Amino acid sequence: MDLFEYMRNTNKEKESPLAARMRPTTLEEVVGQQHIVGEDKLLYRAIKADKLSSIIFYGPPGTGKTTLAKVIANTTSAEFTQINATIAGKKDMEEVINKAKDLQGMYGKKTILFIDEIHRFNKGQQDYLLPFVEDGTVILIGATTENPYFEVNGALISRSVIFELKPLSKEDIKELLKRAVYNTEKGMGAYDAEIDEDALEFLAELSGGDARHALNAIELGIMTTNRSEDGKIHITLSVAEECIQKRVIRYDKSGDNHYDTISAFIKSMRGSDPDAAVYYLARMLYAGESVTFIARRIMICASEDVGNADPNALTVAVSAAQAVERVGMPEAQIILSQAVTYIATAPKSDASIKAIMEATRVVEETGNLPIPTHLQDAHYKGAAKLGHGTGYKYSHDYPNDYVEQQYLPYELNGKEFYKPKGNGYEVKIKEHMMRIKREESGRNGEKKQE
């Protein structure tokens, strides 16, 4: 490296955002993620021993995926190469692979390839990497905010160790913020700033476990706040509120967090917890989720999890779906809240979904069993000659509008699919079905005695 290049890199580092400058270079500087980088953990031991196999870091933004890759770069004796999947093409990968082959063949040196946002690679790009990961030409380190089991080639997954990074705790964020304010080497200690405890609490709370978001806020605060009479820059609560403005909600409509949130939403309605259900509703709306998508999920839940325990639940859900399309936001949130709290507090039954799932299983196993002749269509010419419809009993001609006859194929005689539970309106359904069958059985017994 010549003097010009050294000066250029030095100036670039000084001008980098605070979050980039604060990035740890050793494991000892890493804050949080002790479940994977604690001294007794596999990743810690592998990095220290420089014995890494291919790994994938998976977690929300600002939790340290790139940080850990940089720590590995500073620790390993292997060649470390980084590419970003959003801009890299096949040519870039070919150059990395060719160089890795040369280093391995000529010097016996390994190459670690760090791919940031690896989920952005398409299937073809991921397939290209596979044989070189498999034969050890490169050791892969992938970083992704999306669930790798959904977004990364299954063959690559099987050859990698997955490490899930969690959102940083509030205490972790506070530690990073204090380093940022007072550290003179990597932080902004040279600005002679101070942060109040309530401001520290506020920023740590509203960062949502995202270190980058918190550091960007504190950098903005220090750079834009005038010095007080004592010559210091004071980061007060009001300054912190100005800098962070609005809590960041991690919610990618096409990503893993989307499915986690909607899953929690549905399970909260199913679990009869209206508070949790409306909370997840608020999270989705806050993040800009489509009201029609939410309404569809409510309709499904109304049928799948409430069913005939409260038949009105589906009516409420369908009405809400129609209403939100006509009204739009922000008023649509009121309609959705009404539907969600209704579904969450309604009596529950999964008897309807169990019925169709069991019936589908039987159909798959038995195929097209013959329909009883008396149920077959008798309206076309010649049907009578075939015996179709002969012997059919019209239920409305009988007491309770019910008469016992064979409806299922004879091979399934006595099979039950729909089994009403003891909740809500299904109690009445169960009682009604038992009553009409009991009375029909009584009448048949009387006829036999006669």
Phi, psi and chi 1 to 4 in degrees:
 res  aa     phi    psi   chi1   chi2   chi3   chi4
   1 MET       -  125.3 -179.5 -174.0  -63.5      -
   2 ASP   -84.0  173.2   58.0   27.0      -      -
   3 LEU   -61.1  -40.0  179.0   60.7      -      -
   4 PHE   -62.1  -44.9  175.9   75.0      -      -
   5 GLU   -66.7  -38.6 -172.8  176.0   -2.3      -
   6 TYR   -61.5  -45.3  172.1   79.4      -      -
   7 MET   -64.9  -39.5  -67.0  -64.2  -66.7      -
   8 ARG   -63.2  -44.2 -177.6  177.9   59.8 -171.5
   9 ASN   -67.0  -37.4  -70.7  -17.3      -      -
  10 THR   -64.4  -45.6  -58.4      -      -      -
  11 ASN   -65.0  -38.2  -70.0  -26.4      -      -
  12 LYS   -62.6  -41.1 -178.3  179.7  179.0 -178.3
  13 GLU   -64.9  -39.8 -174.3  175.2  -26.3      -
  14 LYS   -65.9  -32.9  -72.3 -179.6  179.3  178.8
  15 GLU   -89.3   -4.2  -66.3  171.6    2.5      -
  16 SER   -66.9  154.7  -62.7      -      -      -
  17 PRO   -58.3  153.2  -21.6   31.5      -      -
  18 LEU   -54.5  -42.2  176.4   63.2      -      -
  19 ALA   -59.1  -35.1      -      -      -      -
  20 ALA   -74.2  -40.8      -      -      -      -
  21 ARG   -67.6  -32.2  -59.7 -160.9  -53.1  -87.4
  22 MET   -80.7   -3.4  -70.6  -73.6  -64.8      -
  23 ARG   -61.9  126.5 -168.6  163.4  -84.2  149.6
  24 PRO   -62.1  153.1  -21.3   32.7      -      -
  25 THR  -113.2  -11.9   54.6      -      -      -
  26 THR  -130.4  160.5   66.8      -      -      -
  27 LEU   -61.9  -33.2  -84.7  170.8      -      -
  28 GLU   -65.9  -23.6  -72.2   69.1   28.5      -
  29 GLU   -87.3  -11.5  -67.2  177.6  -10.1      -
  30 VAL   -69.0  132.1  173.4      -      -      -
  31 VAL  -105.3  131.0  173.8      -      -      -
  32 GLY    81.7 -175.3      -      -      -      -
  33 GLN    57.9   32.9  -50.9  -54.2  -18.8      -
  34 GLN   -66.6  -16.4  -69.4  -56.7  -61.3      -
  35 HIS   -69.1  -15.3   64.1  -69.3      -      -
  36 ILE  -123.6  -21.3   60.4  172.7      -      -
  37 VAL  -117.4   13.0  -65.8      -      -      -
  38 GLY   -63.5  157.1      -      -      -      -
  39 GLU   -59.3  -25.3  -71.0 -169.7   16.3      -
  40 ASP   -97.4    7.4   60.1  -25.5      -      -
  41 LYS   -93.9  156.7  -57.9  -59.3  179.6 -177.9
  42 LEU   -57.7  -47.6  171.1   64.4      -      -
  43 LEU   -64.7  -42.1 -176.6   59.5      -      -
  44 TYR   -58.3  -47.8  179.1   92.4      -      -
  45 ARG   -65.5  -38.7  -60.4 -163.3  -52.3  -88.9
  46 ALA   -66.4  -40.9      -      -      -      -
  47 ILE   -67.0  -45.6  -66.5  173.6      -      -
  48 LYS   -61.7  -38.2  -77.0  -68.1 -173.3 -179.3
  49 ALA   -86.3   -4.9      -      -      -      -
  50 ASP    55.3   45.2 -161.7    9.2      -      -
  51 LYS  -125.5   50.0  -63.1  -68.2 -176.0 -176.9
  52 LEU   -77.1  141.8  -80.6  174.3      -      -
  53 SER  -104.4  178.8   58.2      -      -      -
  54 SER   -64.0  136.3  -68.6      -      -      -
  55 ILE  -138.4  158.7   57.8  179.2      -      -
  56 ILE  -130.7  124.9  -66.5  177.1      -      -
  57 PHE   -93.5  126.3  -66.9  129.6      -      -
  58 TYR  -127.9  126.7  152.8   52.0      -      -
  59 GLY   173.8  170.7      -      -      -      -
  60 PRO   -64.1  166.2  -16.0   28.8      -      -
  61 PRO   -60.4  147.7  -21.3   32.1      -      -
  62 GLY    74.8   19.2      -      -      -      -
  63 THR  -104.4   -5.8   51.9      -      -      -
  64 GLY   112.9   18.7      -      -      -      -
  65 LYS   -63.9  -51.8  -61.3 -178.3  -66.0  -63.7
  66 THR   -67.8  -34.5  -56.4      -      -      -
  67 THR   -57.3  -47.8  -69.6      -      -      -
  68 LEU   -65.0  -35.7  -72.9  175.7      -      -
  69 ALA   -63.5  -40.4      -      -      -      -
  70 LYS   -67.2  -38.0  -64.8  -66.3 -174.0 -177.8
  71 VAL   -61.0  -43.3  167.5      -      -      -
  72 ILE   -62.1  -41.0  -68.3  168.9      -      -
  73 ALA   -59.8  -37.0      -      -      -      -
  74 ASN   -80.7  -13.9  -68.6  -32.5      -      -
  75 THR  -102.8  -34.4  -53.1      -      -      -
  76 THR   -78.5  153.5 -176.1      -      -      -
  77 SER   -90.8   -6.6   59.9      -      -      -
  78 ALA   -76.5  160.9      -      -      -      -
  79 GLU   -69.5  130.7  179.3   73.5   11.4      -
  80 PHE  -112.6  122.7 -172.9   90.8      -      -
  81 THR  -126.4  138.1  -56.4      -      -      -
  82 GLN  -123.7  135.0  176.6  177.6   -8.3      -
  83 ILE  -135.0  155.8   59.7  176.7      -      -
  84 ASN  -110.0  125.1 -168.8  -59.2      -      -
  85 ALA   -65.0  -18.1      -      -      -      -
  86 THR   -73.5  -24.1   58.3      -      -      -
  87 ILE  -123.3  -14.5   56.6  176.0      -      -
  88 ALA   -79.0  143.1      -      -      -      -
  89 GLY  -117.6 -173.7      -      -      -      -
  90 LYS   -63.0  -35.4 -172.2  176.1 -180.0 -179.3
  91 LYS   -61.7  -40.7 -176.2  178.6  178.6 -178.6
  92 ASP   -61.6  -42.0  -60.2  -64.3      -      -
  93 MET   -68.1  -38.4  -71.8 -169.4  -70.5      -
  94 GLU   -61.6  -39.5  -72.6  174.9  -16.1      -
  95 GLU   -64.0  -42.3  -70.5  177.7   -2.0      -
  96 VAL   -62.9  -46.1  171.6      -      -      -
  97 ILE   -63.9  -44.5  -63.8  -58.9      -      -
  98 ASN   -62.2  -42.4  -70.0  -26.9      -      -
  99 LYS   -65.4  -39.7 -175.8  178.2  177.9 -178.7
 100 ALA   -63.3  -40.4      -      -      -      -
 101 LYS   -63.0  -42.1  -72.8  179.1  177.0  177.4
 102 ASP   -62.7  -45.7  -69.2  -19.3      -      -
 103 LEU   -64.4  -39.1  -73.8  170.4      -      -
 104 GLN   -70.3  -41.9 -170.1  177.1   52.9      -
 105 GLY   -73.4  -40.0      -      -      -      -
 106 MET   -87.4  -35.6  -62.9  172.7   66.2      -
 107 TYR  -123.7   -4.3  -53.2  106.7      -      -
 108 GLY    66.7   26.4      -      -      -      -
 109 LYS   -98.0  135.1 -169.9  173.2 -175.1  179.2
 110 LYS   -79.4  159.3  -63.4  178.6 -179.8  178.9
 111 THR  -124.7  127.2  -64.4      -      -      -
 112 ILE  -100.2  123.8  -67.4  176.3      -      -
 113 LEU  -107.8  113.9  172.5   58.7      -      -
 114 PHE   -97.0  120.2  172.5   51.4      -      -
 115 ILE  -113.1  108.1  -56.4  177.5      -      -
 116 ASP   -79.0  139.8 -159.7    6.4      -      -
 117 GLU    56.0   50.6  -59.9 -168.4   71.6      -
 118 ILE   -60.8  -23.7 -168.5  172.4      -      -
 119 HIS   -64.7  -15.6   61.8  -82.5      -      -
 120 ARG   -76.6  -18.2  -59.5  -75.3 -172.9 -177.9
 121 PHE   -68.6  137.4  -90.9  166.5      -      -
 122 ASN   -79.2  176.0   59.6   36.9      -      -
 123 LYS   -59.6  -40.4 -173.7  178.8 -176.4  -60.9
 124 GLY   -63.4  -41.5      -      -      -      -
 125 GLN   -66.2  -40.3  -69.9  170.6  -53.7      -
 126 GLN   -68.3  -38.5  -67.2 -174.8   31.3      -
 127 ASP   -63.2  -34.9  -74.8  -16.3      -      -
 128 TYR   -61.6  -38.0  172.9   78.9      -      -
 129 LEU   -71.8  -29.7  -80.2  173.6      -      -
 130 LEU   -50.1  -54.0 -178.9   58.8      -      -
 131 PRO   -62.6  -30.1   19.6  -31.2      -      -
 132 PHE   -78.3  -27.1  -54.3  112.7      -      -
 133 VAL   -73.7  -40.2  171.9      -      -      -
 134 GLU   -65.9  -41.2 -166.6  166.7   31.9      -
 135 ASP   -90.4    2.6   66.7   12.8      -      -
 136 GLY    83.9   11.2      -      -      -      -
 137 THR   -59.9  -41.0  -59.6      -      -      -
 138 VAL  -131.8  148.7  -66.1      -      -      -
 139 ILE   -99.3  118.8  -63.6  169.1      -      -
 140 LEU   -86.6  132.7  172.6   67.2      -      -
 141 ILE  -121.8  111.3  -60.8  178.7      -      -
 142 GLY  -104.7  147.0      -      -      -      -
 143 ALA  -126.6  133.0      -      -      -      -
 144 THR  -150.7  144.8  174.7      -      -      -
 145 THR   -89.1   -9.6   55.3      -      -      -
 146 GLU  -101.4  155.0  -53.8  -59.6  -32.4      -
 147 ASN   -60.4  114.4 -169.2  -36.2      -      -
 148 PRO   -62.7  -25.2   21.5  -31.9      -      -
 149 TYR   -68.9  -17.2  -67.5   99.7      -      -
 150 PHE   -98.1  -34.5  -64.8  152.4      -      -
 151 GLU  -108.1  -13.5  -55.7  -65.7  -21.8      -
 152 VAL  -114.2  141.8  178.5      -      -      -
 153 ASN   -45.2  128.4 -175.7  -44.4      -      -
 154 GLY   -58.0  -34.4      -      -      -      -
 155 ALA   -67.2  -38.3      -      -      -      -
 156 LEU   -66.4  -40.3  -78.7  177.8      -      -
 157 ILE   -59.1  -43.8  -71.3  -72.6      -      -
 158 SER   -66.8  -19.4   68.5      -      -      -
 159 ARG  -102.8    9.7  -70.7  158.8  177.8   80.3
 160 SER  -129.2  156.7  -54.2      -      -      -
 161 VAL   -97.9  127.0 -179.7      -      -      -
 162 ILE   -92.8  125.7  -50.0  -62.5      -      -
 163 PHE  -116.4  119.1  -69.5  102.4      -      -
 164 GLU   -94.1  123.0 -177.8  177.8    3.4      -
 165 LEU   -92.9  137.9  -80.7   70.6      -      -
 166 LYS   -99.3  156.2  -54.7  -68.4 -173.9 -179.4
 167 PRO   -55.4  139.4  -24.7   34.2      -      -
 168 LEU   -65.9  146.0  -62.0 -177.5      -      -
 169 SER   -72.0  165.3   70.5      -      -      -
 170 LYS   -60.5  -38.4 -170.6  166.2   76.5  169.3
 171 GLU   -66.6  -37.1  -67.3  -53.9  -48.0      -
 172 ASP   -62.3  -44.5  -69.3  -24.1      -      -
 173 ILE   -64.1  -40.8  -63.6  -66.8      -      -
 174 LYS   -61.2  -41.3  -73.4  170.6   69.1  174.2
 175 GLU   -61.1  -43.9  172.7   62.1   26.6      -
 176 LEU   -65.9  -39.6  -72.6  172.8      -      -
 177 LEU   -64.8  -40.1  -73.3  171.2      -      -
 178 LYS   -66.5  -38.3  -75.7 -171.5  -78.9 -169.6
 179 ARG   -61.4  -42.8  -73.4 -172.6 -168.3  179.2
 180 ALA   -62.6  -39.9      -      -      -      -
 181 VAL   -75.8  -39.6  173.6      -      -      -
 182 TYR  -108.3  -16.9  -60.0  112.6      -      -
 183 ASN   -74.3  128.4 -175.4  -77.6      -      -
 184 THR   -90.4  -17.2   54.5      -      -      -
 185 GLU   -83.8  -57.3  -67.4 -177.8   14.3      -
 186 LYS  -103.2  -24.3  -65.9 -177.7  178.2 -179.7
 187 GLY   -91.3 -151.1      -      -      -      -
 188 MET  -115.5   30.4  -54.5 -171.1   75.3      -
 189 GLY   -59.9  -28.1      -      -      -      -
 190 ALA   -66.5  -17.1      -      -      -      -
 191 TYR   -82.1   -6.8  -74.9   81.8      -      -
 192 ASP    56.0   56.1 -161.9   16.1      -      -
 193 ALA  -106.1  159.5      -      -      -      -
 194 GLU  -135.1  145.7  -69.9 -175.6   -5.5      -
 195 ILE  -120.0  131.4 -176.6  167.8      -      -
 196 ASP   -72.0  152.8  -67.1  -10.1      -      -
 197 GLU   -61.9  -39.7 -174.6   60.2   31.9      -
 198 ASP   -68.9  -32.3   54.8   -3.2      -      -
 199 ALA   -68.7  -39.3      -      -      -      -
 200 LEU   -61.9  -45.0 -168.7   66.5      -      -
 201 GLU   -61.0  -44.3  -73.7  -79.6  -20.5      -
 202 PHE   -62.3  -49.6  175.9   80.2      -      -
 203 LEU   -65.0  -39.5  -70.9  175.3      -      -
 204 ALA   -65.6  -37.3      -      -      -      -
 205 GLU   -70.5  -46.1  176.7   68.8   30.4      -
 206 LEU   -82.3   -8.6  -99.2   73.3      -      -
 207 SER   -72.7  -17.1   65.4      -      -      -
 208 GLY    63.7   30.9      -      -      -      -
 209 GLY    80.5    7.2      -      -      -      -
 210 ASP  -100.0  105.9 -174.4  -27.4      -      -
 211 ALA   -62.8  -40.5      -      -      -      -
 212 ARG   -62.2  -41.3 -171.5 -177.4  -59.8  111.7
 213 HIS   -63.6  -42.6 -172.3   53.9      -      -
 214 ALA   -65.9  -43.4      -      -      -      -
 215 LEU   -69.1  -36.1  -68.2  172.0      -      -
 216 ASN   -62.7  -38.4  -72.6  -16.4      -      -
 217 ALA   -66.8  -44.2      -      -      -      -
 218 ILE   -69.6  -34.1 -159.9   66.5      -      -
 219 GLU   -64.5  -43.3 -178.2  177.0   27.4      -
 220 LEU   -62.1  -41.1  179.2   63.1      -      -
 221 GLY   -62.8  -45.8      -      -      -      -
 222 ILE   -68.4  -39.3  -68.5  174.6      -      -
 223 MET   -73.5  -21.4  -63.8  -63.2  -67.9      -
 224 THR  -113.7   -1.1   59.8      -      -      -
 225 THR   -98.0  130.8  -57.3      -      -      -
 226 ASN   -71.6  152.7  -67.4  -34.3      -      -
 227 ARG   -71.6  146.9  -64.8 -173.4 -178.6  -82.7
 228 SER   -83.6 -179.4  -60.6      -      -      -
 229 GLU   -61.4  -26.5  -67.4 -179.6   -0.6      -
 230 ASP   -82.2    2.7   60.9    1.4      -      -
 231 GLY    86.1   -1.3      -      -      -      -
 232 LYS  -100.9  157.9  -66.0 -179.2  178.3  -68.2
 233 ILE   -95.2  118.4  -64.3  172.4      -      -
 234 HIS  -103.5  118.0  -69.5  -85.9      -      -
 235 ILE   -91.1   97.2  -55.8  -60.1      -      -
 236 THR   -92.0  177.0   62.7      -      -      -
 237 LEU   -60.8  -42.1  179.1   58.1      -      -
 238 SER   -64.7  -37.2   61.1      -      -      -
 239 VAL   -64.9  -43.9  171.2      -      -      -
 240 ALA   -61.5  -40.8      -      -      -      -
 241 GLU   -63.0  -38.6  -71.8  172.4  -21.0      -
 242 GLU   -66.8  -36.6  -75.8  -66.9  -41.8      -
 243 CYS   -75.0  -35.1  -66.9      -      -      -
 244 ILE   -99.0  -23.1 -153.2  162.1      -      -
 245 GLN    58.9  -68.0  -70.4  -67.9  -37.5      -
 246 LYS  -142.0  137.0 -176.1  178.6 -179.4 -179.0
 247 ARG   -60.8  137.3 -178.4 -169.6  -63.1  -89.9
 248 VAL   -84.1  127.8  170.7      -      -      -
 249 ILE  -104.7  121.2  -64.9  -67.5      -      -
 250 ARG   -77.7  110.4  -64.8 -168.9 -164.7   94.2
 251 TYR  -161.5   98.5 -169.5   84.5      -      -
 252 ASP   -99.3  119.9  179.5   -8.2      -      -
 253 LYS   -62.0  -19.7  -65.3  179.0 -165.7  176.2
 254 SER  -107.6    6.1   62.1      -      -      -
 255 GLY  -107.9 -177.6      -      -      -      -
 256 ASP   -62.9  -40.5 -178.2   45.1      -      -
 257 ASN   -62.7  -32.0 -170.1  -99.1      -      -
 258 HIS   -56.5  -48.2  160.1   84.3      -      -
 259 TYR   -70.8  -34.9  -64.8  105.2      -      -
 260 ASP   -63.3  -42.8  -73.7  -16.8      -      -
 261 THR   -68.7  -45.3  -52.2      -      -      -
 262 ILE   -67.4  -32.2 -163.1   67.0      -      -
 263 SER   -63.9  -45.6  174.7      -      -      -
 264 ALA   -64.4  -36.9      -      -      -      -
 265 PHE   -61.0  -50.6  173.9   60.0      -      -
 266 ILE   -66.8  -43.0  -67.3  164.9      -      -
 267 LYS   -66.7  -28.1  -72.7  170.4 -178.4  172.4
 268 SER   -72.2  -39.9  -62.4      -      -      -
 269 MET   -64.3  -45.5  -74.1 -168.6  -69.9      -
 270 ARG   -61.2  -36.7  177.6 -176.3  -59.9  145.4
 271 GLY   -83.3    8.2      -      -      -      -
 272 SER    60.5   40.7  -60.4      -      -      -
 273 ASP  -117.3   89.6 -170.0  -30.5      -      -
 274 PRO   -64.4  -30.1   23.8  -33.2      -      -
 275 ASP   -66.7  -47.5  -59.0  -53.8      -      -
 276 ALA   -65.8  -40.4      -      -      -      -
 277 ALA   -61.8  -44.5      -      -      -      -
 278 VAL   -73.5  -26.1   81.1      -      -      -
 279 TYR   -65.0  -48.3  164.5   76.1      -      -
 280 TYR   -67.8  -31.3  -70.0  114.9      -      -
 281 LEU   -59.8  -47.3  170.2   64.9      -      -
 282 ALA   -61.5  -40.1      -      -      -      -
 283 ARG   -61.4  -43.2  -87.8  179.0   62.8  155.2
 284 MET   -67.2  -43.7  -70.4 -172.6  -70.1      -
 285 LEU   -64.9  -41.1  -67.9  173.1      -      -
 286 TYR   -60.5  -36.0 -172.0   91.2      -      -
 287 ALA   -85.8   -1.1      -      -      -      -
 288 GLY    91.0   19.8      -      -      -      -
 289 GLU   -63.0  148.0 -179.7   59.1   87.1      -
 290 SER   -64.7  130.2  163.2      -      -      -
 291 VAL   -67.7  -29.4  -66.7      -      -      -
 292 THR   -70.3  -36.0   55.6      -      -      -
 293 PHE   -63.7  -45.4  170.9   80.3      -      -
 294 ILE   -61.3  -43.5  -64.1  171.7      -      -
 295 ALA   -62.2  -37.7      -      -      -      -
 296 ARG   -63.1  -41.9  -75.2 -162.8  -59.8  -88.3
 297 ARG   -65.4  -34.9  -57.3  -50.2  -55.7  178.1
 298 ILE   -66.2  -41.6  -64.4  171.1      -      -
 299 MET   -61.5  -43.4  -74.2 -170.9  -75.3      -
 300 ILE   -62.7  -43.9  -66.3  167.3      -      -
 301 CYS   -63.4  -37.8 -172.0      -      -      -
 302 ALA   -60.0  -36.3      -      -      -      -
 303 SER   -87.8  -42.8 -170.8      -      -      -
 304 GLU   -71.6  -39.7  178.4  179.8  -10.0      -
 305 ASP  -109.0  -20.3  -63.5  -55.3      -      -
 306 VAL  -103.7  -52.0  176.6      -      -      -
 307 GLY    57.2 -138.1      -      -      -      -
 308 ASN   -82.6    2.0  -70.8  -31.4      -      -
 309 ALA   -65.1  -28.8      -      -      -      -
 310 ASP  -150.9   87.1 -177.0   -5.5      -      -
 311 PRO   -57.4  -20.9  -21.4   32.7      -      -
 312 ASN   -72.7  -16.5 -164.1   45.1      -      -
 313 ALA   -60.9  -42.7      -      -      -      -
 314 LEU   -66.6  -36.2 -175.6   57.1      -      -
 315 THR   -62.3  -44.5  -58.0      -      -      -
 316 VAL   -62.0  -44.2  170.6      -      -      -
 317 ALA   -64.8  -43.3      -      -      -      -
 318 VAL   -66.4  -41.8  171.8      -      -      -
 319 SER   -62.0  -39.9  -63.4      -      -      -
 320 ALA   -64.3  -41.3      -      -      -      -
 321 ALA   -61.9  -41.5      -      -      -      -
 322 GLN   -68.8  -39.2  -66.8  173.3  -21.0      -
 323 ALA   -67.5  -42.2      -      -      -      -
 324 VAL   -67.0  -30.4  -63.5      -      -      -
 325 GLU   -68.2  -33.2  -72.0 -172.5    2.4      -
 326 ARG   -83.2  -33.0  -64.7  178.4 -176.4  179.6
 327 VAL   -90.0  -45.4  172.8      -      -      -
 328 GLY    75.2  174.6      -      -      -      -
 329 MET   -80.4  151.9  -73.9  -68.3  -77.6      -
 330 PRO   -89.4  -11.5   31.9  -36.1      -      -
 331 GLU   -66.4  -23.8  -70.6   83.1   -1.2      -
 332 ALA   -59.8  -25.8      -      -      -      -
 333 GLN   -64.3  -30.6   64.6 -175.6  -39.7      -
 334 ILE   -68.1  -43.4  -54.2  168.1      -      -
 335 ILE   -64.7  -44.2  -61.7  164.1      -      -
 336 LEU   -63.4  -39.3  -69.8  171.5      -      -
 337 SER   -62.9  -40.8 -179.9      -      -      -
 338 GLN   -61.7  -45.6  179.2 -172.5   -9.3      -
 339 ALA   -64.9  -43.0      -      -      -      -
 340 VAL   -63.8  -46.3  165.2      -      -      -
 341 THR   -68.6  -31.2   50.4      -      -      -
 342 TYR   -66.0  -49.2 -172.2   97.6      -      -
 343 ILE   -62.6  -41.9  -56.9  -58.5      -      -
 344 ALA   -64.6  -34.3      -      -      -      -
 345 THR   -96.1   -3.4   54.7      -      -      -
 346 ALA   -74.3  151.4      -      -      -      -
 347 PRO   -60.0  149.2   20.2  -31.2      -      -
 348 LYS  -113.3  146.6  -57.0  -64.4 -171.1  -62.9
 349 SER  -158.1  132.5  171.5      -      -      -
 350 ASP  -105.4   20.3   61.9   -9.4      -      -
 351 ALA   -61.9  -34.4      -      -      -      -
 352 SER   -68.0  -46.3  -65.6      -      -      -
 353 ILE   -69.0  -35.7 -173.4  172.9      -      -
 354 LYS   -63.8  -36.6  -78.7 -173.6  173.2  178.9
 355 ALA   -62.5  -48.7      -      -      -      -
 356 ILE   -71.3  -34.3 -172.2   60.4      -      -
 357 MET   -67.0  -42.3  -63.7  -59.7  -73.2      -
 358 GLU   -68.4  -41.2  175.4   63.4   10.0      -
 359 ALA   -63.2  -40.6      -      -      -      -
 360 THR   -63.0  -41.4  -59.5      -      -      -
 361 ARG   -61.0  -42.4 -174.6 -171.1   65.8   78.1
 362 VAL   -66.6  -40.5  169.7      -      -      -
 363 VAL   -60.5  -43.8  168.3      -      -      -
 364 GLU   -62.6  -34.9  -71.2  173.2  -10.9      -
 365 GLU   -80.5  -36.2  -72.3 -178.2   -3.4      -
 366 THR  -106.4  -15.2   59.7      -      -      -
 367 GLY    71.2 -151.0      -      -      -      -
 368 ASN   -87.7   83.4  -69.1  -33.8      -      -
 369 LEU   -68.3  147.2  -65.2  174.5      -      -
 370 PRO   -61.7  132.6  -21.2   32.2      -      -
 371 ILE   -76.8  134.6  -65.0  171.2      -      -
 372 PRO   -50.2  136.2  -29.1   36.5      -      -
 373 THR   -57.1  -38.3  -53.8      -      -      -
 374 HIS   -69.3  -14.6   59.7  -83.8      -      -
 375 LEU   -93.8  -10.3  -62.9 -177.1      -      -
 376 GLN   -73.3  155.8  -66.7  178.2   15.6      -
 377 ASP   -62.2  128.2 -176.3   17.4      -      -
 378 ALA  -115.2   16.9      -      -      -      -
 379 HIS   -92.3  -10.5  -69.2   87.3      -      -
 380 TYR   -98.8  160.0   62.2   93.1      -      -
 381 LYS   -65.7  132.0 -170.9  176.4 -179.3 -179.8
 382 GLY    93.3   -6.8      -      -      -      -
 383 ALA   -63.7  -37.3      -      -      -      -
 384 ALA   -63.5  -37.5      -      -      -      -
 385 LYS   -62.6  -28.5  -66.1 -179.6 -179.6  178.7
 386 LEU   -86.9   -6.4  -62.9  172.3      -      -
 387 GLY    84.2    6.5      -      -      -      -
 388 HIS   -67.1  128.5  -68.3 -173.6      -      -
 389 GLY    85.7  -10.1      -      -      -      -
 390 THR   -68.8  127.3  -58.4      -      -      -
 391 GLY    89.5    3.2      -      -      -      -
 392 TYR   -70.0  136.2  170.4   65.8      -      -
 393 LYS  -104.0  122.1  -60.4  174.1 -177.0  177.4
 394 TYR   -78.7  110.1 -173.2   58.8      -      -
 395 SER   -59.0  -30.0   59.2      -      -      -
 396 HIS   -72.1   -9.9  -63.4  -60.2      -      -
 397 ASP   -84.4    0.4  -70.5  -19.5      -      -
 398 TYR  -120.0  158.8  -63.7   84.3      -      -
 399 PRO   -57.4  143.4  -24.2   33.4      -      -
 400 ASN    62.7   12.1  -63.8  -41.0      -      -
 401 ASP    55.2   37.9  -63.0  -78.2      -      -
 402 TYR  -143.0  137.6  173.6   79.0      -      -
 403 VAL  -143.7  139.7   61.8      -      -      -
 404 GLU   -77.7  124.3 -173.5  176.8  -16.9      -
 405 GLN  -158.1  170.3   62.4 -177.0  -34.6      -
 406 GLN   -80.6  118.3 -173.2   69.3   31.7      -
 407 TYR  -106.5  -45.2  -71.0  101.2      -      -
 408 LEU   -69.6  159.0  -81.0  168.6      -      -
 409 PRO   -53.1  146.2  -27.9   35.6      -      -
 410 TYR   -57.9  -30.6  -74.4  100.2      -      -
 411 GLU   -66.4  -18.7  -66.9   84.0  -12.2      -
 412 LEU  -109.3   19.4  -60.7  177.7      -      -
 413 ASN   -54.4  127.6 -172.9   35.4      -      -
 414 GLY    87.0   -3.2      -      -      -      -
 415 LYS   -71.9  133.5 -178.7   70.5  175.8  175.2
 416 GLU  -111.5  129.5  -72.6 -173.3   10.5      -
 417 PHE  -109.2  -49.6  -64.4  108.3      -      -
 418 TYR   -92.4  118.6  177.8   56.9      -      -
 419 LYS  -124.6   93.1  -60.0  174.4 -177.3  178.7
 420 PRO   -55.7  140.9  -20.4   31.7      -      -
 421 LYS   -92.9 -177.5  -67.3 -171.2  169.1 -178.0
 422 GLY   -96.0   33.0      -      -      -      -
 423 ASN  -118.4  140.3  -63.5  -32.2      -      -
 424 GLY    54.3 -138.0      -      -      -      -
 425 TYR   -68.1  -20.4 -170.7   73.5      -      -
 426 GLU   -66.0  -20.1  -80.0 -163.2  -29.7      -
 427 VAL   -61.8  -45.4  172.9      -      -      -
 428 LYS   -67.0  -38.6  -66.7 -175.2  176.9 -178.7
 429 ILE   -61.0  -45.6  -66.7  174.3      -      -
 430 LYS   -62.5  -45.6 -164.8  171.8 -174.0  177.3
 431 GLU   -63.4  -41.7  -69.8  174.1   -9.4      -
 432 HIS   -62.0  -47.3  167.6   71.7      -      -
 433 MET   -65.2  -38.5  -66.1  -57.1  -64.8      -
 434 MET   -66.9  -39.4  -69.8  175.7   63.6      -
 435 ARG   -66.0  -48.7  179.3  179.8   61.8   81.7
 436 ILE   -68.7  -32.5   61.0  175.2      -      -
 437 LYS   -71.9  -38.5  -72.3 -179.8  179.1 -178.7
 438 ARG   -64.6  -44.5 -175.9  172.8   59.9 -110.6
 439 GLU   -67.1  -37.5  -68.5 -179.6    5.3      -
 440 GLU   -64.6  -40.7  171.9   69.8    5.4      -
 441 SER   -64.5  -37.3  177.6      -      -      -
 442 GLY   -64.7  -41.6      -      -      -      -
 443 ARG   -66.2  -39.7  -76.7 -169.4  -66.5  -88.3
 444 ASN   -63.3  -36.5  -70.1  -22.2      -      -
 445 GLY   -66.1  -39.7      -      -      -      -
 446 GLU   -64.2  -39.6  -68.6  173.8    0.2      -
 447 LYS   -64.0  -37.3  -71.3  179.3 -178.7  177.5
 448 LYS   -67.1  -37.6  -72.9  179.5 -178.5  179.3
 449 GLN   -66.1  -34.8  -70.5  179.4   -0.1      -
 450 GLU   -66.0      -  -67.3  174.5   -1.6      -
